[in-house]
Amino acid sequence: MIREFMLIFVINYVGILISAILHLPLPGTIVALLLLFLLLQFNILKLEKIENAGNFLLLNMTLFFMPPTVRIIDSYHLLEKDFFKILIIIVISTFLTMGITGKVVQMMIDYREKKGLK
């Protein structure tokens, strides 16, 4: 599994380098995710090569969100004056994200059914 992690980290680092060298407006980690997607989509990289490490990272994803959450709680005094504005933005964006995701998934399901795919 160490090789799988190393492969994921190398792809992440390459994405960061691409973003820095080309001065892209996207963070390097997003470029790395796109790169990983393309590698998997075009079968350049087989899913089996990173599946165990990917599953481990997904299962332990909450650990990666803990430091930013603690930092936000620690910085509450900076957010308290705009708390309700931030709360409204979070609620609206959450419902928009859920709605758009639902529509896209439904469109994909309809497309696959129309094409006769499973």
N, C-alpha and C positions, 0 to 999 in steps of 0.2 A: 504494500500500500504506500510505502514511502516513494516509490517511483511514480505512482499516480499523483501524489501531492506535488512532487517536483515538477511533473509535466504541467499541472495546473498553474503552479507558481511561475514557471517559465513563460507560459502563454500570457499570464497576467503581466509579467515584466515586459514582454514584447509589446503588449498593448500600451503600457505606460511609455515605453520608448517611442512607439509610433506617434502617440499623441504629443509627446514633447518635441520630437524632431519635426513633425509636420505642423506644429502649432495649431492643433485642432481645438475647436471650442468645446470638445467633449473631454471628460476626465479619462485618464488612461485606463481605469478599471472598466469603464463602459466600452471602450474600444476593445479591450481584452475579451469582454463578454461577446461582443460582436464577432471577433476573431474566432473564439471558441465555437460559437454557433456555426459560422461558415465552415470551419474545419470538420465539424460533425455533420453538417448538412451535405457537404460534397464528399463524404466518406474518406477524407484525407486522414482523419483521426477516428478510430473506431471507439464507440461508446464503452466497450469492455475495458479499454485502456485507462479510463478514468472513473468508471462507474462506482467502485467501492469508495474512493475518496470523495466523490461528489455526493453520494448518499450519506456519508459521515458528516460532511459539511452541512447538508440540508437538515439532518437530524439535530445538529447542534447549533443551528442558526441563531437561536435566542442568545447564546453566549456572545455573538458578535454585535448584538444590539444593546447589550447591557452597559458598556462604557458610555455610549452617547446618551443613553437614557439617564444614567446617573449624573452626567454632566449637565443635562437639561434641568434636572431636579436641583442640582447645586446652583444653577444660574437662574433660579426662579425669580429672584428679585429683579432681574433684567426683563423678564417677560410679563410680570404681573400687571403692568399698566395696559398692555394690549392683549390680555389673556382671552377676553371674549371674542375679539377679532380673530385671533389665532384659532380658537375653538371652532368658530363658524367656518373658517377656511378649511380646517381639517375635516369637519363633518361634510361640507359640500364636496370637497375633492374626493372624499371616500365614496360618497354615493355616485358621483360622476364616474369614478374609476370602476366601481362595481357595475354600473349600468352599461358603460362602453364595453367592458370586458364581456359581459353577458351577451350583448348584441353581436360582438365579433365572434364569440364561440357559437352562437346560434347561426350566424351566417356561414361559418365553417361547417357546421353539422349539416345545414341545408345543402351546401355545395357538395359535400361528400355523398349525401343521399341522392342528389340529382345525378352525380357521376356514377353511382352504383358502387362506391368504395366502402370499405368497412371502417 
